[in-house]
């Protein structure tokens, strides 16, 4: 099964100066990449490339992410993202539009989400999104 890898995981593996290559999250991401199971979203790519201090950092990270094709989003993805937002809001669970779009894409395409963002535990409880855990 393919997995949408969230910004938090990519950041742990590629953006942090103190990254540890044997960290369970990095090991799991490496395994998913080797197995060809990683799914990318354009919004995640944009989050990762935003806020970098130098053009050299931008180019290095951009080039590391280029092998991963973005899921082609459709109007139904955005509509489902809004539905996810509304369902969570009704249960007192708040989140970002990007997070709910990620949930919608995962639900519509039967994907799991690999993230270290604890908000996704709350989204999963309301929406039934499957979360991928590091081994």
Backbone torsions as a table, in degrees:
resi	resn	phi	psi	omega
1	UNK	NA	137.1	177.0
2	UNK	-75.4	158.2	-174.2
3	UNK	-133.1	131.5	171.1
4	UNK	-83.1	123.5	179.8
5	UNK	-96.7	121.3	-177.0
6	UNK	-78.7	163.9	-179.1
7	UNK	-53.4	-39.9	-176.4
8	UNK	-60.6	-36.6	-179.2
9	UNK	-73.8	-48.5	177.7
10	UNK	-57.4	-42.6	-179.1
11	UNK	-61.9	-43.5	178.0
12	UNK	-58.9	-40.3	-174.8
13	UNK	-83.3	-32.5	-169.6
14	UNK	-121.2	-24.2	-172.0
15	UNK	-102.1	-27.6	-174.0
16	UNK	-75.0	138.2	175.7
17	UNK	-68.3	-32.6	-177.1
18	UNK	-94.2	23.5	-176.1
19	UNK	-61.0	142.8	-179.2
20	UNK	-115.4	118.3	-173.9
21	UNK	-68.8	-20.1	178.9
22	UNK	-99.7	10.9	174.8
23	UNK	-63.2	137.9	-177.1
24	UNK	-52.8	-36.1	179.2
25	UNK	-66.5	-43.3	-179.9
26	UNK	-68.3	-41.3	177.4
27	UNK	-60.5	-44.8	-179.5
28	UNK	-65.7	-42.7	177.9
29	UNK	-60.8	-43.3	178.4
30	UNK	-58.8	-43.5	178.6
31	UNK	-62.3	-45.4	179.7
32	UNK	-62.1	-40.4	178.2
33	UNK	-63.8	-46.9	-179.4
34	UNK	-61.5	-33.6	179.8
35	UNK	-83.2	-4.6	-179.8
36	UNK	70.3	30.6	-174.5
37	UNK	-104.6	3.9	-175.8
38	UNK	-83.4	132.6	175.0
39	UNK	-116.3	136.1	-178.0
40	UNK	-114.6	148.5	172.1
41	UNK	-118.6	143.3	179.9
42	UNK	-56.7	-37.7	-179.9
43	UNK	-64.6	-35.4	177.7
44	UNK	-70.3	-42.7	177.1
45	UNK	-56.7	-45.3	-179.4
46	UNK	-64.2	-43.2	177.7
47	UNK	-58.3	-43.7	-177.8
48	UNK	-65.1	-37.1	-176.3
49	UNK	-85.9	-7.7	-179.0
50	UNK	-85.9	142.6	173.5
51	UNK	82.2	11.2	177.7
52	UNK	-75.5	144.3	-172.5
53	UNK	-80.4	-22.5	-177.8
54	UNK	-137.1	157.4	176.7
55	UNK	-64.9	-34.5	179.1
56	UNK	-63.1	-42.0	176.4
57	UNK	-63.0	-43.2	179.9
58	UNK	-58.5	-49.8	-177.3
59	UNK	-63.4	-43.0	180.0
60	UNK	-60.4	-46.5	-179.3
61	UNK	-70.6	-42.4	177.2
62	UNK	-56.3	-45.8	-178.8
63	UNK	-66.7	-34.3	177.6
64	UNK	-67.8	-29.8	-177.6
65	UNK	-90.6	-17.9	-174.9
66	UNK	-57.6	-31.5	179.2
67	UNK	-64.9	-14.7	-175.7
68	UNK	-97.9	113.7	179.0
69	UNK	-71.3	144.6	176.4
70	UNK	-80.3	143.4	169.9
71	UNK	-61.3	132.9	177.2
72	UNK	-81.1	111.7	-176.6
73	UNK	-79.9	150.7	-179.4
74	UNK	-125.3	162.4	177.5
75	UNK	-51.6	-37.1	179.6
76	UNK	-61.1	-30.3	178.1
77	UNK	-65.3	-44.1	-179.9
78	UNK	-68.0	-38.9	178.0
79	UNK	-65.5	-41.4	177.2
80	UNK	-67.7	-34.3	175.5
81	UNK	-60.6	-42.7	176.8
82	UNK	-65.4	-39.4	177.4
83	UNK	-62.5	-41.8	176.9
84	UNK	-61.5	-44.6	177.4
85	UNK	-56.7	-48.9	-177.4
86	UNK	-63.6	-43.9	179.7
87	UNK	-61.6	-43.4	179.7
88	UNK	-68.4	-41.8	179.5
89	UNK	-58.8	-40.5	178.9
90	UNK	-62.8	-23.5	179.0
91	UNK	-101.2	9.1	178.2
92	UNK	78.4	18.2	-179.4
93	UNK	-104.3	120.2	-179.3
94	UNK	-103.8	155.3	177.9
95	UNK	-169.0	179.3	-178.7
96	UNK	-90.4	158.5	176.6
97	UNK	-60.7	-37.0	178.4
98	UNK	-63.6	-42.7	178.6
99	UNK	-61.2	-42.6	-178.3
100	UNK	-72.9	-30.9	173.9
101	UNK	-65.9	-41.7	176.8
102	UNK	-60.1	-44.0	177.4
103	UNK	-60.4	-43.8	-179.0
104	UNK	-61.9	-45.0	179.2
105	UNK	-62.4	-42.7	178.8
106	UNK	-62.5	-44.8	-179.1
107	UNK	-65.9	-45.7	-175.7
108	UNK	-69.0	-27.3	-176.0
109	UNK	-110.2	8.6	178.9
110	UNK	56.0	50.5	178.7
111	UNK	-110.6	158.4	171.4
112	UNK	-101.3	164.6	-177.4
113	UNK	-115.1	126.4	176.3
114	UNK	-103.1	110.7	-176.3
115	UNK	-150.1	156.5	171.1
116	UNK	-110.4	7.2	177.8
117	UNK	-78.1	113.0	-175.8
118	UNK	-65.1	-17.9	176.0
119	UNK	-58.5	-30.4	-178.1
120	UNK	-67.4	-22.6	173.2
121	UNK	-63.2	-40.2	178.2
122	UNK	-70.6	-41.4	177.9
123	UNK	-61.5	-43.7	-178.4
124	UNK	-62.0	-37.8	-179.8
125	UNK	-64.1	-33.4	-179.0
126	UNK	-88.7	-42.8	-169.2
127	UNK	-98.6	-19.3	-176.8
128	UNK	80.9	18.8	176.5
129	UNK	-66.9	135.5	177.9
130	UNK	-84.1	133.6	178.1
131	UNK	-105.3	138.6	178.2
132	UNK	-94.0	132.1	-179.9
133	UNK	-110.7	146.0	173.1
134	UNK	-66.7	140.8	-178.1
135	UNK	-65.5	NA	NA
